[in-house]
């Protein structure tokens, strides 16, 4: 565990407003998972930040979510399904490219015989 993360998690009282990194540390998710949880409506940033702007989250709300095992299970399922879809689409694209290369090399072998 990085020292910065360890120091943050050791604070007796966290700041009222947390960054994406701090939110991920507090909830036990990866930083890139926070955007997925926001998109799924499971996390709400404070205020109305622009889509590409910095987002902050209320520490009090995060503490409640952190203690809610149903929310944690739902959030974990959302993350798992997100990465399954992402990896499946990646393998489909990779699989097509690989099969096209295989067909081309087979055609080349056929022609050279």
N, C-alpha and C positions, 0 to 999 in steps of 0.2 A: 504494500500500500504506500502510495506517495506520501511524503511528509505533509504536504499542503492539505491533502484530503484527511489525513489522520488528525491534524490540528483542527480542521473545520469540524469534524465529527466529534471532537472532544470538547467543543464549546459548551459551557453549561446552558447558555441561552443563545440560539442562533439568531442572526439578524432577521428583521421582520420581512425583508425582501431578498429573495435568493435568485441568483443567476441560473442559467440552464445547467452549467457544470455543478453548482452547489445543489440544485434540485436533483440532479442525477445521483450525486453522492448520497444525499439524504434518503432518497427512495430506493436506492440499490439498483438502479438501472444504468445503462450506458448512456453517454451524452446524446448519441444519435437517436436513441429511443424516445427522448423527450419530445421531439418533433412529431413522432408517430403518435404518441399519446395525446398531444394537442390536436392533431388532425382527426383523431378518433373521438374527440370531445371528452376525454377522460381527465385532461388537465386544462385549466384556463389560466392564461397569463394575466397579470394585472393590467388594468387600463385597456387601451386599444392600440397596441403596437403595430406598426406596419409589418407586412408579411416578412420583409427582409431585415427588419429592425431587431434590436436587442429585446429579449423578453425576460421578464422577471415574474416570480411566483411568490405568493403569500406563504410565509413560513408556517403560520397558524393553520392554514388549510392543508398544507403538505403534511404537517404532524398528524392531523386527523386521518388523512388518506393512508399514511404510513401504518397506522394502527388498525385500519380496516382490511381484514383478510379477504373479504369478498372483492373489494376494489383491487387489491393486489393480484388476486387470481385473474380477474377480468383483464387488468392491464397486462399481466404476463401473457395471457392468451392472445391479446391483440398484437403484442410484440412478436410472439412465435409465428402467428399467421402472416404478419407483415413480411417477415424474413422468409417464410416458406414460399409465399407468392413471388417475392423478389428473386429468390434463388431458382424457382421453377422457370420463371420467364428468362432468366439468364441461361439456364441449361438448355432451354428450347432453342434460343438463338445460337448457342454454342453447338448444340447437337445438329442443327441444320447446316451450319458451316462445316462441321466435321463430315457429315454425310455427303455434302456436295463435293468436298475434297476427295472423299473415298471414291465417289462415282467418277470424278475426273481422272483419278489415277487408274481406275479400272479400265476406263475408256482408252487411256493412253497405253496401257498394257495390251489391250485387245488390238489396237491399231498396229503396235510394233511387232506383233506375232506374225 
